[in-house]
Structures are given as C-alpha cells and as structure tokens.
Amino acid sequence: MTLYLTHFDTKLRQDLEVSEPLKNCLAEYLFPDTKFTLGEINPDTVKAQDLRPYKGMSLQFASGKRMYFSEHPVRDLLYPNASDGAAYGSLPFTPCQKFSEIKQARVLIIDDSTGASGGILPLQIAKKLVGDCHGKMSLLLAEQLTGSKNAPIQFRLGIRPQDGCDVYRIAKGTLAPDPRLETLTSGVLQLQGKVKTGYDLILPTSSFKGRKGADSIKPGEYLLDLGIGVKAIASYGKQSLGTQVLVNYPKGVQTDIVPIIETLADRLANAQSDLHALAKHFVQTYQARTVTIEEEDLKDFDLSPLDALNKEDAENIQTQERVFYDLLKTDLEHHGQLLEHPFVIDELKKFLQQRWMDIATGRAIKFHSALAQPSLDLGENEVCVPLLPDGAELIVTRSPLVNSNGVITLTNRHLPGLMHLEGTIHIHPETAAKHLQADFDGDRLAFERADKYPTLTAEIKEALLPENRYPDVVKRDKIAYKGTFEEIATKSVKNDIGKIANQIMRAVSLRWETVLMPQEKKEDYVKQVAKYYGGILAKDASPDNKFSIPQQYKQTIQEIANLPQELSPQQIETALQQMRDIQYLIVGDLSNELQVAVDGPKSANRPNAAILNICRLIGGYQPVAWLSGRDKSRNPQVYRTHPLESRNYSPIDRMIGVANEKWTENRLLSRPVHQFQDFFPSVGNPNLTDIAGEIKETYNDYLKRARTLTDLKTEHPELIEPHIEVTSATSQRKIYLTRLERFGALESGLLATDKPFTLDLKLVNNQIDREIPNTLLAVATFNIDGKLVQQPVGAIATSSTEQYNLKAGRTLLQSSALLRPGITDGRIQGIYKQLDEYVDRVRKQHPVNERRELAAALWHNAHTRDEYQTKKALLAFKLFPDEVIQQLSKLQFTELKVVGLHFPTNEYGNKQWRGEEADCEIALHPIPDKSGQLEEKRVILVESKVLAPLTGESPAMAVGTKFKASILAEPSSGVIATTLKGNTLKIGQIKNFAYREHSWQGQEAKINIALVNNGKGRAIPLVTLDGNALGILDRESERELRERNLLNTKGLTLVARLSNTPSTTAQIMVKPETVLYPWQQRELEKQMEAKRGVYRQQYEAYASDILRNAPLVGVSRHLIDVEVARLAYADTGDSHEVATILSQSDQVRQWRASVPNALSWEEYVNQAKEYVRYVQSAAKDRAVQMYR
C-alpha cells in the first residue's frame, strides 16, 4: 500500500518532478479515492497566500514544513477544528512498517483520565488497562500484527464511517499484548453465526485526535472495521547521552566519562591507521549496539537540522548501515577483497568522522533505551526493566532534555506480569509526566545502572535537591489557532526548539565554565564580563533602547559591571558566583520558552521573543564554539580535515580536548572503481546487459538530480527560495539572484516562469533593504509599453558575490536567465525516496534465480571508468546487496597483471616467464613515472625481488599479501634486429603480421626494409622476411635510417640476428588456497608470540634450576643452554620440543633482536638453527657422559 505525493513549489506554482512514495499510511486507507500533493515552502518566508489552491488541490493538512494538498476537502471529515489539521497533520501520512485492515474488531474504549468504560468495567480496573495514549491488544491480534505475543507496538489507527461510528476517526499511541482481553467481556456477541468473546483492542480516549467535546469518542464497547498501522515494534536499543545531558555534570564527566572517552579515542586512533583494523572496529562498534536513538530525537516534530535526526531518515540510515555492516563483516571473515573499494572507503571515512564527533561530544556514551509503558502498580520512585537486576538503582532520562531536572534516579522493581514484554520500560504515569515530560504514544526512555557511573549518579541527585534544581516548567494553557487554515499552517510552521535548546546548553556551559577554568584565567575573565555588562547597561539606559533588562537580572549585572580595575580574590569568586546565578536564571526562563516551542504545533502560543533576546544578550558574554561547530551541515570538514573547535572550559570542552588530542586526519585511499570489475564474472546475456544499462541510467539520473540540488544548496544556502539563475553571455559563469519576493519580482509579471529569458542587469550597492545581509542588488532594464524602466529584481546571493568578487557597477548584458524553484530539504529527500522505491521495485521485478546474473551485469556496468561522478558504483551495492555479499566468500581476484617487465626495476631482467610457480607478495615500491619522478606503486615481489608494478586496470590485493602464483609473460610485441656491425633496429607491431607466433632467439636472417603506403596517405617502413611482413620499424630506428638516406621505396636489405624484445606484461595466476593476508600474518605472529612466551617460561624454569646448582654459577650461556637441552630431553624426549625451547634462549633472542640492523632475517635463521643443532648435540653427549 503506497501513496504517492507529487511536489510543487508554492511560490512559483511549478511542479517539481518529484513523486514521493509513502508506504502504509492512513491517508490512503481513509481516503482511497483522493489524490494528495505536497507543497514545498521556506518556513522563514512562507505566507498564507502561497498556500492558496493549486491545480484544483487545496491545503488540507500541515505538519511543520510539510504542506499536504488534496483534490477533495477531507480535513473537515477528520478534524472538524481546523487547527487540528496542523496539530495532528502528520498522522494520516505517517509511514508504517505494516498495515492491516481488521474486520469487525471488538473494541473497548476507556477514558484514561477517569477509568470510565461505559459501565463495562469497574473504574480502578479499567484505569489500570490504559494510560495516556496507551492501550491493550489481544494476543491473537498481536501475533497477527507483529508475529509475537510479547511485543508492544507504536500504532496509527483509522476508522471510516460505518454502523456504530458515523464519522471518520484517527488515533495514535502504543498497544501492549494482554491475555486478559480474551476473557474480559460484558457479554457474548453473535457475529455471522460465530460466537465472539473478549476484546481485540482496548483503546484510551486520549489516543483519538481531532474530535473534542460532544463529538469525541465515548467510552464503551464498539464493533468496528478499522485500519491499523504498525509504526514501530518495541525493542531495546541504545541512546546517546551527548551534550544535552553531559553538559550538566562536570564531576561525573571528569570522573566517570572522560576515562571511557580516552579509551574509545585510543582505540579509534589505533584502528584508523590500518584499513583492516578500522573495518573491524566498525563491525565491533555496530555489534555493540542495536538501534541508536539520537540524543535530540523527537517524535512528531523536528529540532533544527543541528539538533535532530528525522526518525524515518534514521530508520533508512540504519537499514543502509546494516547492509554495509553485513558486507564488511562477511568480507573480513574471508578475503577483504572490497576493503579498498571507493564505496567502502567512503563509508569508513563517514564512520570515522561521525565516531570522532560522537566521542568528542559524549554521544559515544550510550544508555539502554526502551519503549515507555505505564503501570499504576509501580511506585512513583520505581520502574520495571526486565533486563536489569531487581532492586538496582537506575539513572533514567528522556530526549529531548529541557534541563537537568529531567535526569532522575529510580529503583528497578520486577513485576511478574510485565517481565515477558519485550523492549519496554514501565513507569508510573505521574513520574513520567512530572519529571520526564513523557507520555505513552511512542516515547522512549533512556536508562542505565547507577553503579556504572557512581560520581555522575551522585551529581544527578545533588542537582535535584530543592536548593539546586531549576524551577519547574510552567506549562501554559494551549490557545487555539484562529484564521483560515492557510494562516494557521504558516503560523504553526515556526520552530524555535533547536535555537532555544542551544541557548540553554550555552547557559549551562558558561555556568560551569566559571568553576572549571584555570585559576590564572579567572581575573581576566571577570574583567571581560564586567566590560560586556557595562555595554549592556549603556544600551539599557539609552533613550532609543528597544529592550529593558528585567529586574531579576539588573542588580547583579550592575554589581559585576561596577567592579573596580583591581580585583581581590574574594571579588573574583563573588563575581563568578554571580555569573553562575545569572546563567541559572537564564536556564529557568528559557526552559519555559522551550516548552512553549514544543507545544507550538498544538497551540497558538509562541516563545516570548523579548525573553529570548534578553537571555541571548545577558548570557552572551562568551561564545561557546562547539555549539555551532558540531553542526555537520555547516561544518562538513570537522573531523575530516580539522578537529572540533573548543575554546571554553565546560564538561563538553573537557571531552572535546581528549578527542582532539588523539585525532589525526585519516589517510584512507581507495583504488579506482574499474579495478574491481572482475569481482563478478562477465555476463554473456545481452538482454540482461541492456537491462543493467537502463537501470544504471535511471538510477544515476535520480542520484544526479538529488546530488546536484544538494551541492547547490550547500554552496548557495539562499537558494531555498525561488531564485533566478543568471548565465553571463561572455564568461558563461552562473550567479544567483535571490529574495525575489522582497522586490516584487515574482508578482510583477515581467519574468517568464516557464522558460528561459534574457536580462540586462546592473549590479548596485544595496541601499534599499537593510534587513537582508546581501550587499549587492541586481537592477534589470525592462521595456514596458515602449519605455525603458529600471527595476531591482533581486539580491545577488552572498555566495555568488564572494565566489566572483563581484562589485557594484558591473553590468551583465543579454544574460540568459531562468527562474528556478527553491531547493528545499523536502524536495531533495523526496527524490531520494523515489530512488529507494525504484531500487525496491527493480529488485522485486526480477526473480531470485535471475538476480545473481543481473547483479553481475550491473556490477560490470557500474565499474567502468565513466561511472557517474563519485566513482563509488553505489548502484551495484544498493540494488543487490545479498548477491554482492555472496561473492565475498570466494576469492574473485585470482588473475593479476603486471606491466613494465622491460624496465630496470625488474630485478629478474630479461627472464622469460613461462608459467613457473613462485612465492609472491604484494608490496609498495618506488617506480618512475613518465617524467622520471619516483612514485610509490603496488608491485609484485617474486621470491622477495621486484618483478613489476600492477597495471592500472588490474585487480589487486592488500599490501603485504603473500601467495603462490604461476607467472606467464605475454608474447613479445617486437623484435630487435642486430646487424653484423652491431647496430640495432627495433621492429614493432609484429602481432599484426605473419610471424606473430614465432619466437626469435637470435636467429640470423635476411630482412628487407622498404617504404610502403599504408592506405592513409602515409609511407611507413615495412620490414619483410622471405617476402612476408614481419613488422613496422619503430620511429627511432626509422629516423636513424632516414638520416643516412638508407630508407626508400626500393628497400634496404640487411643480414641481422633477430631476437624478441622483452615482454612488457605478465599474468599472475594466484592460487587462492595459498593466500595469506597481512592481517592473518599479524594474527599468526600474535599466536607465535604467545607460544614463544610459553617456551620462554619453560626455558627460564630450566635455567633457574640449573643456576641454583653452585658449580654452574657464572658459566657461559652456551653451557647453560646445553644443560637446559639435557634436562628438556630428559623430560620430553622430543628433539623438536627441545629445539623450540632453545629458540627462546638468551643467545638466540639476542641475535633475533639484531635483525635487520646487524643480521638479515636469513642470516639470523641460519645462525640460530646451527647454534640449536650444536647445543642439542652437546646435550646428548653430556647426557651419555653423565650416564656412564
């Protein structure tokens, strides 16, 4: 069940060629004959007028930036109150994992606030069955929906008009399987001749959205046809703590967290220097968690891109990451043959960047997480978590965190009736609401044993003491939106959550900075703040002042601003405490405003802009660098080319300092994508090859569209709005005109909206609109009714101004112009969703028995030199990942090719390789390029000597890989003719002529060289032998003969000895069973080192016994070793065992330590063997003497 949403630009009224698929959503179930479309907006500039009807489609629902238009007026059917269309506009369009239509479901509705059930159940019993947006489902229904009788779900539910329910209804929340529903009943119903007892569903009234008062659903029994979607199945996961939590706890961070951070940073730093180790580290990191809920993840609304990961995107990322994990894990278990593939290297670079960021910001510290469920059988200081011990003290929190009031400690209590439920944490509803601002419609709670973090736990409890905790958030009464639905949608789109959350973190960070900064920095810090507050007071006193310092701050600010130049230690500490007090007040004020912002979609209340501005000014005496630095969209190179900036002394800065000390830029390099082409065998089916080409073309078209828009948006952020793309008629450079609406360009009718047009432009300084940051405007000349009129059409995008260093006065005549729609995140994400659906559709179109061959065709098609842009061959991995993974179990790259056998670097000279088997190794070696510069290239070593570098097309293996291989030089491409006087001539292209199969080993022959026409108007020097063509003289030899006037059409006859030129290339045929990779060698070395340790202990034990014998004290190493060998023989009687023990003698270990400085490895081995044989022989002789 898939609903397709086309996208259009609301300002330009243009279709965007995006058809976004939404799977398993209620909109399609509730309104199956209705078409929907999505209007793209810029939330900062959208107006109600922009949301007017488009092509017969009117605005029906809104959810943040997503504006849902429909051909039918369906909103009133679901939400009679228009403002609910914005408050709950996302519910009809929430994609679900699975969707089912349940016929004649028996449903009991309970008022969760009172327990009323229409007289069916006693109030107290009924109330325990439900909670805020929480209900129950029968075991039979649970198994139907999830395949399990123990897994609660997060759901979406829709009801169409029918008998017993004459209106549309929509609901959301969580459902837990409960065996009581099968017998819990007020009577028996006869349904189509069948007896039905019990209930399929128990739902709370709070789950139903949109109909209130007399129109709300009434408690009681219902028999309904309904549609239910499983949004998520309860599971245990991991939740990152991150900056929002850890910024509050300096002692806990220093004592409990920093040691963990240091260990993680050390491991990552060690791993990133070796590709195999890094891949293994990724696999281990992935295995250490299941699903990670991001630290600021919200349920039905987004923070700014800085602070949130959309859940649907998160699930998509997790799916992709799972595929990459499976691929990497399988490759590591076998041959590691794709480790240097561009796709793998790119993914590992992303992992490294994100992992360093996680370590630096505390996101690498993870708690357990689970689906929150209510239980009135728990005390308000208790939770029930089956996977942790009964009676254990737990730290519990929820994201997003307002302030440290939302991190609490509770006692784990096992309730027998709840222990079987998977993926849940049960909590008393009062505790959830009061301390965690949580309900039960899908919220997840994070928790961990307190004894794992003792200092953090103590600090959490200290922060919750009445004298330390922040004031409780005062929730304001919700105010209904008024006006047209278009006006409501534009008001509800505003979202200050991320901005306010960052302000709170800044305040907390600066509060703790006054405690953690070095003593010697405090005086200057106080003076800096005093000066800053002096400026604030001056503004406050100014007649044209637009703000006023609240009294709760003013006196403290005045006291700091009035500090003398010379400060005593006491004055410094007092001022620092006053700063802490100020930041404490700021957190309290901002916490209230954050709650207002969170309630924004459901209330017309808005955060108080004056309070936000005051808090920003009063608390803004010191920037906090990491707050903006951690935003990857604005700082894409953080932990790629440079570390996260840290200039403060907060708990977060302490962690960043640890990470930055360990971080180095990674040196991961991939090989060209075409070197991996032979990973799959070639495909002989032309039909599949053609299909693969079509798939690749379509896939790359989607990918190119999305990436082009992403790159443009990244380079030119202002293009989120409709803009004009202007191309210079002379230089063909492109610049962008933005903010068109501010200058009336869109409404003027002077610009074509559907085709290119020409413009004469002049750039002028912006003296018209001081509210925008752009310094230049574009003034166009228009012919209006025969008169030339100059009019500003837009601002020059700041990025264009900077890119080309544009100045006022410049003109662009007859420039090509095109009006483009805004580039929004929704538009880009819609294309990616289309791409995902296309991939899924192609995969399903082809039967399993056809997929491997199609995967091979796609692989070959994608692994060519012309692969689109990134050279990562993404399609090959994305479309058939299982088939790619299957290939990994067997070594696919068994035929390597080297070139340059004729170069001096070939330590085997002119040796002709005829298929001999030899020990080989992949190594790096300096090879001269065409200019003579030495360049490290991958070469084949044969018996430790350089043969030649691998060709640019050849597959390869990891440097250090050892194997046996057959080496076969390819036939020579030329002949050297040596005259009787010793002069040499080179003859090429012999493979094109009569003697291509002949081997020349210095035979004497009479050759003729004559100029002949090649049919293309050029005379070439053809060499013949016995009337048959041998080859073409090379240019150097041709030049020498011409200089001597010896080359003509009659020909020159010479007697010469003929020898093949050395082969330039050779095939290396690897024997897979002999391959030993460097990581295997390292593992073997570890094992050998462990064995050496055991034998060394044996040697030392024997030596210790011997040295206790007085007559032998002070004797030579040699005599001690003889005695060791004698005793070992007596114990084991095994010559090999004795030799192994002697290999760990002091003498042998001394020689081994001298490799390679004094001895080569070969010299050491020979010397050690000879010494051990000698000692063994002497030990046997001594044993015989002692026996006699």
NORQUIQUI-V277417 format. One record per backbone hydrogen bond with DSSP energy under -0.5 kcal/mol. NH is the residue of the N-H (numbers start at 1). CO is the residue of the C=O. Records with the same first field share a line. If there is no record, write none. Layout:
NH->CO, CO
This chain:
3->22
5->3, 20
6->4, 36
7->18
8->38
9->14
10->8, 40
13->9
14->9
16->7
20->5
22->3
24->1
27->92
28->25
29->25
30->26
31->27
32->29
34->31
37->69
38->6
39->37, 67
40->8, 38
43->41
45->42
46->42
50->47
51->47, 48
52->49
54->57
57->54
58->70
59->51
60->68
61->68
62->85
63->66
66->63
67->39, 65
68->61, 66
69->37, 67
70->58
71->35
74->72
77->74
78->74, 75
79->75
81->210
82->80
84->81
85->81, 82
86->83
87->83
88->84
89->62
91->88
93->90
94->91
95->93
96->23
97->230
98->230
100->228
102->100, 226
103->101
105->102, 224
107->105, 222
108->201
109->107, 220
110->203
111->116
112->110
114->111
115->111
120->117
126->122
127->123
128->124
129->125, 126
130->126, 127
131->134
133->131
134->131
135->174
136->202
137->176
138->200
142->138
143->139
144->140
145->141
146->142
147->142, 143
148->142
152->150, 422
153->175
154->232
155->173
156->229
157->171
158->227
159->169
162->165
165->162
168->77
169->159
170->209
171->157
172->207
173->155
174->133
175->153
176->135
178->137
181->178
182->179
183->180
184->180
185->183
189->196
191->189, 194
192->190
194->191
196->189
199->181
200->106
201->106
202->136
203->108
205->110
207->204
208->205
209->170
212->210
215->212
216->213
220->109
222->107
224->105, 222
226->102, 224
227->158
228->100
229->156
230->98
231->154, 229
232->154
234->152
235->423
237->369
238->291
239->367
240->293
241->362, 365
242->362
245->241
246->242
247->243
248->245
249->246
253->249
254->250
255->251
256->252
257->252
258->253
261->257
262->258
263->259
264->260
265->261
266->262
267->263
268->264
269->265
270->266
271->267
272->268
273->270
274->271
278->271, 274
279->275
280->276
281->277
282->278
283->279
284->280
285->281
286->282
287->283
288->284
289->286
292->290
293->238, 291
294->292
297->294
307->304
308->304
314->310
315->311
316->312
317->313
318->314
319->315
320->316
321->317
322->318
323->319
324->320
325->321
326->322
327->323
328->324
329->325
330->326
331->327
332->328
333->329
334->330, 331
335->888
336->331
339->336
341->338
345->341
346->342
347->343
348->344
349->345
350->346
351->347
352->348
353->349
354->350
355->351
356->352
357->353
358->354
359->355
360->356
361->357
362->358, 359
363->358
364->358
365->362
366->364
367->239
368->447
369->237
370->445
371->423
372->443
373->425
375->427
378->375
382->379
383->411
384->426
385->383
388->385
391->412
392->389
394->410
395->448
396->408
397->446
398->406
399->444
402->400
406->403
407->404
408->396, 406
410->394
411->381
412->392
413->383
415->413
416->414
418->415
419->415, 416
421->418
422->150
424->421
425->371
426->384
427->373
428->382
432->428
433->429
434->430
435->431
436->431, 432
437->433
438->432
440->132
445->370
446->397
447->368
448->395
450->393
452->449
453->450
457->453
458->454
459->455
460->456
461->457
462->458
463->459
464->460
465->462
468->465
469->465
475->473
488->484
489->485
490->486
491->487
492->488
493->489
494->491
500->496
501->497
502->498
503->499
504->500
505->501
506->502
507->503
508->504
509->505
510->506
511->507
512->508
513->509
514->510
515->512
516->512
517->513
521->518
522->518, 519
525->521
526->522
527->523
528->524
529->525
530->526
531->527
532->528
533->529
534->530
535->531
536->532
537->533
538->534
539->535
540->536
541->537
542->538, 539
545->542
553->550
554->550
555->551
557->553
558->554
559->555
560->556
561->557
562->558
563->560
567->565
572->568
573->569
574->570
575->571
576->572
577->573
578->574
579->575
580->576
581->577
582->578
583->579
584->580
585->581
586->582
587->583
588->584
589->585
590->586
591->587
592->588
593->589
594->590
595->591
596->592
597->593
598->594
599->595
600->597
602->599
603->599, 600
604->479
609->607
612->608
613->609
614->610
615->611
616->612
617->613
618->614
619->615
620->617
625->623
627->624
628->624, 625
629->625
630->626
631->628
632->630
634->631
635->631
638->635
639->642
640->637, 642
641->637
642->637
654->650
655->651
656->652
657->653
658->654
659->655
660->656
661->657
662->658, 659
663->659
671->340
675->672
676->673
677->674
679->676
680->677
686->684
689->685
690->686
691->687
692->688
693->689
694->690
695->691
696->692
697->693
698->694
699->695
700->696
701->697
702->698
703->699
704->700
705->701
706->702
707->703
708->704
709->705
710->706
711->707
712->708
713->709
714->710
715->711
716->712
719->716
720->717
721->718
723->820
724->737
725->723, 818
726->724, 735
727->816
728->726, 733
732->728
735->726
737->724
738->736, 795
740->722
742->739
743->739, 740
744->741
745->740
748->744
757->817
759->815
761->759, 812
762->779
763->810
764->777
766->775
767->765
770->768
772->769
777->764
778->794
779->762, 777
780->778, 791
781->760
782->780, 789
784->782, 787
785->783
787->784
789->782, 787
791->780
793->778
794->778
795->738
796->776
797->736
800->797
801->797
802->798
803->799
804->800
805->801
806->801
809->763
810->807
812->761
815->759, 812
816->727
817->757
818->725
820->723, 818
823->719
824->822
828->824
829->825
830->826
831->827
832->828
833->829
834->830
835->831
836->832
837->833
838->834
839->835
840->836
841->837
842->838
843->839
844->840
845->841
846->842, 843
850->847
851->847, 848
852->848
854->850
855->851
856->852
857->853
858->854
859->855
860->856
861->857
862->858
863->859
864->862
867->864
870->868
871->868
876->873
877->873, 874
878->874
879->875
880->876
884->880
885->881
886->882
887->883
888->884, 885
889->886
890->887
894->892
896->894, 1068
898->1066
899->949
900->1064
901->1064
903->900
906->903
907->905, 946
909->906
911->908
913->911
914->912
915->967
916->967
918->965
920->963
921->941
922->961
923->939
925->937
927->935
929->933
932->929
935->927
937->925
939->923
940->948
941->921, 939
942->945
943->919, 941
945->942
947->940
948->940
949->899
950->938
951->897
954->951
960->922
961->958
962->1076
963->920
965->918
966->1069
967->916
968->966, 1067
969->913, 967
970->1065
975->987
976->1059
977->975, 985
978->976, 1057
979->977, 983
980->1055
982->979
985->977
987->975
988->1032
989->973
990->973
992->989
993->990
994->1029
995->1029
996->993
998->995
1000->998
1001->999
1002->1058
1003->1058
1005->1056
1007->1005, 1054
1008->1024
1009->1052
1010->1008, 1022
1011->1048
1012->1020
1014->1018
1020->1012
1022->1010, 1020
1023->1031
1024->1008, 1022
1025->1028
1026->1006
1028->1025
1030->1023
1031->1023
1032->988
1033->1021
1034->986
1038->1034
1039->1035
1040->1036
1041->1037
1042->1038
1043->1039
1044->1040
1045->1042
1046->1041
1047->1041
1048->1046
1052->1009
1054->1007
1056->1005, 1054
1057->978
1058->1003
1059->976
1060->1000
1061->974
1066->898
1067->968
1068->896
1069->966, 1067
1070->894, 1068
1071->964
1072->1070
1074->1071
1075->1072
1076->962
1081->1077
1082->1078
1083->1079
1084->1080
1085->1081
1086->1082
1087->1083
1088->1084
1089->1085
1090->1086
1091->1087
1092->1088
1093->1089
1094->1090
1095->1091
1096->1092
1097->1093
1098->1094
1099->1095
1100->1096
1101->1097
1102->1098
1103->1099
1104->1100
1105->1101
1106->1102
1107->1103
1108->1104
1109->1106
1110->1108
1112->1109
1113->1110
1115->1112
1120->1116
1121->1117
1122->1118
1123->1119
1124->1120
1125->1121
1126->1122
1127->1123
1128->1124
1129->1125
1130->1126
1131->1127
1132->1128
1133->1128, 1129
1135->1133
1138->1134
1139->1135
1140->1136
1141->1137
1142->1138
1143->1139
1144->1141
1145->1142
1149->1145
1150->1146
1151->1147
1152->1148
1153->1149
1154->1150, 1151
1155->1152
1156->1159
1158->1154
1159->1154
1164->1160
1165->1161
1166->1162
1167->1163
1168->1164
1169->1165
1170->1166
1171->1167
1172->1168
1173->1169
1174->1170
1175->1171
1176->1172
1177->1173
1178->1174
1179->1175
1180->1176
1181->1177
1182->1178
1183->1179
1184->1180
1185->1181
1186->1182
1187->1183
1188->1184
